[in-house]
Amino acid sequence: MLVLAVRLSDREKNDNSIPSKETVAAYILEKGEQYAAEQLRGQDRNSVRRSWGDPDAMPSGIWADVWGLDADTTILVFYSSLTNWPSTPK
């Protein structure tokens, strides 16, 4: 199972720079989670949703969206509304 957890800010950024969910999953396998997370860093929630569509789940109590690609691949994206500088969870 692949899971990517990345924290994003609420700042607006160009949607064209958001890689597809499938590309992000490939980055995880080929280049690692850190590289995949860096490709999304600085994006805002609305931009990711415009690019990837509505999430499959939105966990209660946290600012996060979940997209399932297949039975073995899930991408979990955390959003920060308190900072302009997103960081990847450690």
LINSULUR-V417521 format. One record per residue. N is the residue number from 1. RES is the residue in one small letter. D_FIRST is the distance of its C-alpha to the first C-alpha in Angstrom with 2 decimals. Layout:
# LINSULUR-V417521
n=N res=RES d_first=D_FIRST
n=N res=RES d_first=D_FIRST
This chain:
# LINSULUR-V417521
n=1 res=m d_first=0.00
n=2 res=l d_first=3.80
n=3 res=v d_first=6.52
n=4 res=l d_first=10.09
n=5 res=a d_first=12.99
n=6 res=v d_first=16.35
n=7 res=r d_first=19.77
n=8 res=l d_first=22.13
n=9 res=s d_first=25.83
n=10 res=d d_first=27.89
n=11 res=r d_first=29.87
n=12 res=e d_first=30.31
n=13 res=k d_first=29.22
n=14 res=n d_first=29.57
n=15 res=d d_first=27.01
n=16 res=n d_first=27.44
n=17 res=s d_first=25.66
n=18 res=i d_first=22.30
n=19 res=p d_first=19.90
n=20 res=s d_first=18.14
n=21 res=k d_first=14.63
n=22 res=e d_first=13.92
n=23 res=t d_first=15.71
n=24 res=v d_first=13.85
n=25 res=a d_first=10.45
n=26 res=a d_first=12.59
n=27 res=y d_first=14.09
n=28 res=i d_first=11.01
n=29 res=l d_first=10.63
n=30 res=e d_first=14.43
n=31 res=k d_first=15.96
n=32 res=g d_first=13.71
n=33 res=e d_first=12.81
n=34 res=q d_first=16.53
n=35 res=y d_first=17.68
n=36 res=a d_first=15.38
n=37 res=a d_first=16.63
n=38 res=e d_first=20.14
n=39 res=q d_first=20.12
n=40 res=l d_first=19.89
n=41 res=r d_first=22.10
n=42 res=g d_first=25.38
n=43 res=q d_first=24.36
n=44 res=d d_first=25.33
n=45 res=r d_first=23.70
n=46 res=n d_first=26.07
n=47 res=s d_first=25.48
n=48 res=v d_first=21.69
n=49 res=r d_first=22.30
n=50 res=r d_first=25.03
n=51 res=s d_first=22.88
n=52 res=w d_first=19.64
n=53 res=g d_first=21.39
n=54 res=d d_first=21.15
n=55 res=p d_first=17.91
n=56 res=d d_first=16.33
n=57 res=a d_first=16.88
n=58 res=m d_first=18.98
n=59 res=p d_first=18.59
n=60 res=s d_first=22.09
n=61 res=g d_first=23.84
n=62 res=i d_first=21.92
n=63 res=w d_first=22.12
n=64 res=a d_first=18.64
n=65 res=d d_first=17.12
n=66 res=v d_first=13.76
n=67 res=w d_first=12.91
n=68 res=g d_first=10.51
n=69 res=l d_first=10.54
n=70 res=d d_first=9.43
n=71 res=a d_first=7.99
n=72 res=d d_first=4.42
n=73 res=t d_first=5.26
n=74 res=t d_first=7.21
n=75 res=i d_first=9.96
n=76 res=l d_first=12.12
n=77 res=v d_first=15.58
n=78 res=f d_first=18.29
n=79 res=y d_first=21.93
n=80 res=s d_first=24.99
n=81 res=s d_first=28.32
n=82 res=l d_first=30.23
n=83 res=t d_first=30.00
n=84 res=n d_first=30.42
n=85 res=w d_first=28.39
n=86 res=p d_first=24.64
n=87 res=s d_first=22.70
n=88 res=t d_first=19.17
n=89 res=p d_first=18.29
n=90 res=k d_first=18.41
